[in-house]
Amino acid sequence: MLKKLEQKTADFIAAEQLTPAGGKILLAISGGADSTALLYILAALRLDICCAQINHQLRGDDAQKDEDFVIEQCQKLKVPVITNKIDVRDYAKKSKLSIETAARILRIRNLVDIAKSQNCSCIATAHHKNDNAETIIDRLIRGTGLRGLCGIWPAKKFTDGITFIRPLLCAARDEIIQYLNSRNLNWCTDRTNTDFAYRRNFIRHRLLPALQNDSQSDIVERLALLSKASRGFYLMICRTTDTIWPDITVANENEIIVDSDKIASQPAEIKIEIVRRALAHLDCHEQDVTERHFTNILRLSDAGRLQLPNRVTVHRQGGKTIFEKLLKTKPAQSVAPEHVVLKVPGVTQFGPCTINADIIEIEPKDLAGFKKTKTNFVEWFYFEKLKLPLEVRPRKRGDKFWPLGLAGEKRVGKFLTAAKVSQSLRRRLLVVADSDKIIWLCPVRISEQAKVTGRTQKVLQLQVVENQ
């Protein structure tokens, strides 16, 4: 018969749909009270698990003792265990990160790698209600919005389709200790957990107890209810953002252009979510972005420019908010030549870009299907109207072309200004031309003279892939 906490955890896993049927779970275990309890709970539930213990090499002999303890517990339960040692101090120094940030990055990276090697669909961590309360308080101190009030999510998808799950988020710390004592189980104690130099420890041992002493209700439970309500409201915001995102943004690998005019009437919560997604797309180290950053971005004027974490900049230009990732110096081989003749059909390399050319026979009914798959880097052209050979080259001074949808020919420079194309995108612009005219300013606009019509029988499909 399952103990109370074991049944409670089983019910929570089922309610939140944390594990796919028959899916294998990797348990991230440190040897502390929480992860030791979760090990025994998951084993009691007869779930398919294996364990991973990451030794950060920050606590000398104590870290090795924790590793030995974890191995002993896993052997007792006949649960497979993988141990890894990571050099957090060296990585923090080389990457110019704090010890805490470096440890988190390396730990997640190692856990994901182990999960993939063991065919695990998810990684379980032992976060509980008290951890959730501490997280919310920490975010309130630093400054947060609605998303921060969501606290720790029961499940969160990371890279490569691996999901992190928190089966103990239904339980408070006292329940976990009571469970361990009821089963006469030991655990390891990390002495750094009492070091008040870490803000999280101050919140845990000083601030949260002080708040509880002055309250007639359970603060941890109240914050758990707040986070659950916030998650529900935030998911509603996400659904709204999902519907408008394709219409208001142009997303390239190192740049997101947001149409500020189109979102002017949206609620502040939607605007903040749009900004958050743009920053996440550019890997802006979200944990280092504060409420002040969001406020400054939303108030940005055309003359302003903001520098954000991890080499991301934001500026306004003609009704657009442009988020850009500043790249490191490119290798010499990525520099594009003056021009290259395209292989039609075939594959052509042009500096850092690969251009795929295919000739496709179509019928009028095929045009609707193309519109669904089209991107800024995939275009169709009326093959019979092209004068081969085709070439790809950078933009030249004095270039002219007839933009799709306009009445006649324009200078490229004037067209780009009227279309409010950012300077960063102009620097990456490719010109595709036949022997008579420009047919595509990639990835901005094709030529009216090369567009596909209902009479087109053969299409030239060009796809440009920006390699790193």
N, C-alpha and C positions, 0 to 999 in steps of 0.2 A: 504493500500500500504506500502511495506517495505521501511524503511529508507536505505540510501546508505550503511552504515556499516552492516546493517542486511543482505542486499542482497549480499554484498561482502563476508560475513562470510558464507552464504548459498552456494555460488558458490565454496568457498574454501573447505567446508565440502564435497561437491559432487566431486570435482576434486581429492581430496586426499582420497576419500572413507573412511572417518573417522568414520562413524556410519553405522552399519549393518541395513538393512531394518527392521523397527519395533523395533530396539533395544532400551533399556532404558539407559539413561545417568545419571551418578552421577556427579553433578557439585561441585567441591571443591571451596568453597566460603569463603573469609576472611572478606568481607565487604569493602575492598579497591575499588578503582576506577575500576580496570581491571575486577575483578571477579563480581562486581556489574553490570558492563556493559554487561558481558557475560550472566549473569542471565536474564537480560531483552531481550537480543538478542535471546537466545535460546527459551525463552517464546514466543517472537514474531514469531519465526519460527514454533511454535506449535509442538516442539519435546517433547517426553516423558522424563521428567527430574524429579529428586529429588536432594536435596542439602545436603551437609555435611559441617559443620563448626567445625574446630578443634581448641580448645582453648589451647594454649601452656602454659598458666599460667606464662608468663614471664613479663607481663606488668601491673599487678595488676588490678585496676579498669578499665583501658583503654581496656584490653582484654575482660572484661565482657560487656562493652558498645558495642564493636564490635559484640559480640555474640547476644546481644539484638537487634542490628540493623539488623543483618542478619535474625533473626526470624521474625522481623516486615516486611521486604521486601518480604520474602517468603509467609507470610500470605496474604499480599496485592495481590500477584500474584496467590495465592492458589496452591503453590508448596510445597510438603512435604519437611521437613528439619529435619535432625538428627544432634545433637550437641554432641561433646565428649570433655572431659577435659583430657589432658595428662600432666604428671609431667616430663617435659624435664630435669630440673636441676638434679633431683634424678637419672634419667636414665643415664645422661651424667656422673655423678659422679661414679655410680656403674660400668658403661661400659668403663670408662676412655676415653670418647669421648669429642670433642668440643661441645658447645651448638648447633652450626649450624648443625653438623653431627647428633647429637642425635635427634634434632627436625625433620630433614628430615626422619630419619629411622622410628620414631614413627608416623609421619604424614602419610607416605606411608602405613605403616602397618595398621593404623586405617582406612584409606580410602579404602583399599582393603577389609578389613573385612566388612565395611559398604556396599560397592558395592555388595559383595556376598550376604549379608543379604537382600538386596533390589532387587536382581535379575538384577543387572545392568551389561551390557557387557563391559562398558567402563567408564572411569573417565575423565571428562573434567577439564582442568586447564586453567587459563587465561593468559598464556605466550603470549607475542606479539613480534613484530619485534625488539623493543628496548631491551627487555630481551635477545633476540637472539644475538644482537650485543654485549651486555655486557658479555654474556657467552663466545663468541669467543675471545674478548679482554682479559678476565680473563684467559682463557686457554693459550693464547699467552704469557701472563706475566709469567705463571707458567711453560710453556714449553709444547708444544703439537705437535701432528702429524696430518695426514690427517683426522683421525676420529674425533679429537677435533675440526677441522675446520667445521665439519658438523653442529655444533651448536645444537640447540634444534630441535628435530625431530617432524614433525606434529603428528606422532603416534609412541608409543613405548610400546611393550608388557612387562608386569611385571609378577609377580607370578600368578599361578592359572588361566591363560588365560585372566586376566584382562588387557585391553589396556588403556594407558593414551593417551588422545588426546588433541591437542592444537588448537581449532578452530579460535582463534584470532591471530595466527601466521602470518596471511595475513595483519595485521593492525599495524600501528605505534601508539605510545602512544598519539600523538596529535589527531589522528583520534578518539581514544577512549574518550578522554576528550571532544572533540567536540560533540560526540554522546550523552554523559551524559548531557551536557549543553543544547543540542537541545531538550531533553526530560525532562528538569528541575529535574534531578535526583541528589540526594545527595549520598555521600559515606564517609567512615571513612578514617582518615589519621593516619598512623602509624608513631609516632615520631621517632622511631629508624631508619626509612628510611633516615634520614638526619645525622646519626651518622657516621662520617668518620672513626671510628675505624673498621668498616666493609669494606673490600676492594671493595665489590660490590657497596656500596654507593659512594665511591671515584670515581670509574669508571663511575657511572651514572651521578654524579653531577659535577665532575671536568674534568676527562680525556676525556670522550666522547664529551662533549661540546667544549673542547679545540681542539680536532681533527677536529670537524666540522667547527670551526672558521677558521682553516687553510686549509680547503678543498673547492673546487668549486663544488663538487658533494655531494649528500646526503649519508653520511657515513653509516647510518643505513640501507639504501636501498642497498648500495654496499655490505655490509656484509651479507645481506639477500641473494643476488645473489651468493656470494662466498659460503655460506653454502649449497645452493641448488646444485651448481655444485659439491661441495665436496661430498655430499650425493650420487650423481649419480656415481661418480668414486669409492666411498667406496663400494657401492652395487656390482659393478663389481668385486672388490677385494674379497668380501664375496662369490660370486658365484664361483670364482676360488678356494678359500679356501675350500668350501664345497666339491668340487670334489676330492681334494687330502687328506683331513683330515682323512678319514678312513684308508688310506694306510700308513700314517706317524705317527699315534699315537696309543698308548695303553692307554685306559682310565679306571682307577679304581676310586672308590669313593673318595679316599683321595690322589690320585696320577695320574699324567699324564706323560707318557713317550713319548717324541718326537724324532723321528729318524732324528738327525741333518744332517747326511750325505745325506739323501734323499731330504732335502730342501735346500741344499747348493747352488744349481743353481737357486733357486727361487728369484724373485725381493725382495728388502728389504721390500716393502709394504706388501707382502704376509707373510714374516717371522714375521713381527710385528703383523699381524692379528692372526697368529698361536699362538704367545706368549700371546696375549690378551685373546684368547679363553681358553687357558690353565689356566691362572690366574682367569678368570671368573668362570671356572668349580670348582675351589677350593675356591671360595668366598674370593678373595684377597683384598676386599675393593677397587674397581677399581678407585674410586675418589681420593685415596691416592697414586696411582701409577703414577709416572711422566715419562717424556721422558728419564731422566737419568736411571731409572730402566730398561726400554726397551733396551737402549744402552748397559748397563752393562750385561744384560742377553745374548744378541746376541754376545757379545765379550768374554763370559765366557770360561775359559780354563778348562782342565780336573782337575786341582788342585784347582780350585776356587769353592766357595760356597757363595751364596747370601741369605741374610735374607730379606724378603719382608713383607709388612703389613699383619696383621691377621694370623700370625704364618705359613706363607708359605715360603718354602725354595726352591732354585733352585741350582742344581749342574750338572756337566757334567761327564759322565762315558762311555768310550768306544764308542764314536759316538752317544750317546744318551744324550738328555737334559731332566733331571728329575725334575718335579715340584711336590713338596710334601707338604701336609698340616700336620703340626705337631699336633697330637691329644693330648687332655688333658688326664690326668690319667684315665685309664679305670677302671670301677668298678670291684670288686673282682669276681663277678659271670661271667664275660666275659672271664676268663682264661680257656683255653682249657685243658681237661684231657689228660692223656698219650695216650689213644686210645679208640675208641668207635666202636662197631660193627654196621654196617649199616643195617637198615631195608630195605629189598629188596623184594617187593616194599614197600614204606612207607616214613615217614619223620623222620629224625634223627637230634637231636641237638648236635652240637659239639662246645663248648665254645660259641663264638659270632656268629657262623655260623649255618644256617639251611640248611640241605642237603635233597633234594627231589629226590627219586629214583622211576623210572617208567620202566616197561617192555613193549616194544612196538613191535608188529608184523609188519614187513615191507616187501616191495617188492623193487627191484632195482630202480624203478622209484622214490621211496620216498627219495633217497639219495640226489638228487638235491635240494629238498625242505628243507632238513636239513641244507645244506650249507648256505642257505639264512637266517636261524634263529640262527645259531650257534654264541656263544660268548665265551669269555675266561672262563666263569663260567657255561657254558652248554656244555656237551660233550656226545657223543654216543659211546657205547662199544659193541663188539661182545659177546653177552650174553652166547652163547654156549661154548665159549673158556674160560670163567671165572670159577675159582674154589672157590665156596662159602665156608665159609662166607667172606664178604668184611669188611674191617675196614678202618677207617680214623684216622690219627694220625699226629703229627708234624714230620718233617724230623729228621732222626737220623744220627749220625756219621757212615760212612761206607756204607750208602745206595747206592744201584746200581739199574739201570733200563735200558731198551732198548728204547731210545727215538724214536718217530715216524719219519721215514725218514732217520734214520742212519743205519749203517751196523751191529751194534751189541751193546752189553751192555756197559754202562759207569758208572763211579762213579757219583753220583748226583752232588757233589760239582764241579767236573771238567766240567760237562755238563752246569751247571748254569753259570760258568765263561765264557765258550766258547759262550754261548748264550747271554752274556752281561746283565744278569738279575740283577737289582739294589738290593742293600742291603735292602732297605725298603720293596721291594716285597718278598725277601727271608725270611724276618721275618714273613710274613703272609702266607707263603707257606703251603699247605696241601698235605699230601701224602695219596692217596687212593690205597689200595692193596688188592689182594685176598690172599688165603692161600699159594700161590706159588710165587707171583711177585708183583711189583708196577705197577699199570695200569694207574695212573694219578698223575702228579705233578701239582696240581691245583694252579694257573690258567695258567701254562706255557706250558705244553706238555703232551700228552697221550703216552702210550706205543705202540710200533710197534706190540707187541704181542696181543693187545686187540683191534686193529682198526677194523672198520666195512668194509666188502668187499661185492662184488656182490653176494656172497653166503650166506650172513647173512640173517636169517629169523626172529630172535628175537634180539632186541636192548635193552640194558640197558641205559636209559637216566639219567644222574646225573646232577642236578642243584644245585649250591652252592650260597646261599644268605648271604651276610655279613650284619648282623644286627648291629645297633648302641646301 
